[in-house]
């Protein structure tokens, strides 16, 4: 299971919400589990390659929406010894923060 955080920024734009909204529509159309955060989007996918294909499609979408230059940043957590979901990672941290 791969958890991938990405940030796509159409350079030169002051407001990004219309662009982010289109990425959310894309993720929902594809049935991808995602979490929107104030600073990026996190997806949970079976493989890194599947996630990268989705992010590439989102990146290209920015140009279709009129962007002239786009910067995309990607962070990948690819754990293969056991299946870990986004909420498992958060739960683990919160449990440790509340101990003793």
C-alpha positions in Angstrom: 0.0 0.0 0.0 1.4 3.4 -0.9 0.4 6.7 0.7 1.4 9.6 -1.5 1.2 13.3 -0.6 1.3 15.7 -3.5 1.1 19.4 -4.1 0.4 20.8 -7.5 0.8 24.6 -8.0 0.0 26.4 -11.2 2.6 29.1 -10.9 1.5 32.7 -11.2 -2.0 32.0 -9.7 -3.1 33.8 -6.5 -5.9 31.5 -5.7 -5.6 27.7 -6.1 -9.0 26.5 -4.9 -10.5 26.2 -8.4 -7.5 24.1 -9.4 -7.6 21.9 -6.3 -11.4 21.4 -6.8 -10.7 20.0 -10.2 -8.1 17.6 -8.8 -10.7 16.5 -6.1 -13.2 15.8 -8.9 -10.6 13.7 -10.7 -9.8 11.7 -7.6 -13.5 11.1 -6.9 -14.1 10.1 -10.5 -11.3 7.5 -10.2 -12.6 6.3 -6.9 -9.3 7.0 -5.2 -9.2 7.3 -1.4 -7.9 10.8 -0.6 -7.5 13.3 2.2 -7.5 17.0 1.4 -5.3 19.1 3.7 -4.8 22.8 3.8 -1.4 22.4 2.1 -1.7 19.4 -0.1 -3.6 16.2 -1.0 -2.8 12.7 0.2 -3.9 9.6 -1.7 -3.9 5.9 -0.7 -3.2 3.5 -3.6 -2.2 -0.1 -4.1 1.1 0.8 -5.8 3.4 3.7 -6.3 3.1 3.4 -10.1 -0.7 3.8 -9.9 -0.3 6.8 -7.7 2.2 8.4 -10.0 -0.2 7.9 -13.0 -3.0 9.7 -11.1 -0.7 12.5 -10.1 0.6 12.9 -13.6 -3.0 13.1 -14.8 -3.7 15.8 -12.2 -0.5 17.7 -13.2 -1.6 17.7 -16.9 -5.1 18.8 -15.8 -3.6 22.1 -14.7 -2.4 22.9 -18.2 -5.9 21.9 -19.6 -7.3 24.5 -17.1 -5.1 27.2 -18.6 -1.9 27.1 -16.4 1.3 28.0 -18.3 3.7 26.6 -15.7 3.1 24.0 -13.0 5.2 22.8 -10.1 4.4 19.5 -8.5 6.0 18.1 -5.3 5.5 14.4 -4.3 6.3 12.5 -1.1 5.8 8.7 -1.0 5.4 6.3 1.9 5.6 2.8 0.4 5.4 0.2 3.1 5.4 -3.4 2.0 5.8 -5.5 5.2 2.2 -4.8 6.2 -0.9 -2.9 5.0 -1.1 0.5 6.6 -3.8 3.1 5.8 -3.7 6.8 6.3 -5.9 6.7 9.4 -3.6 4.0 10.9 -0.6 6.3 10.8 -2.6 9.2 12.5 -4.0 6.9 15.1 -0.6 5.5 16.0 0.8 9.0 16.6 -2.2 10.2 18.6 -2.1 7.0 20.8 1.6 7.7 21.5 1.0 11.4 22.2 -1.7 10.5 24.8 0.4 7.9 26.7 1.8 8.6 30.1 
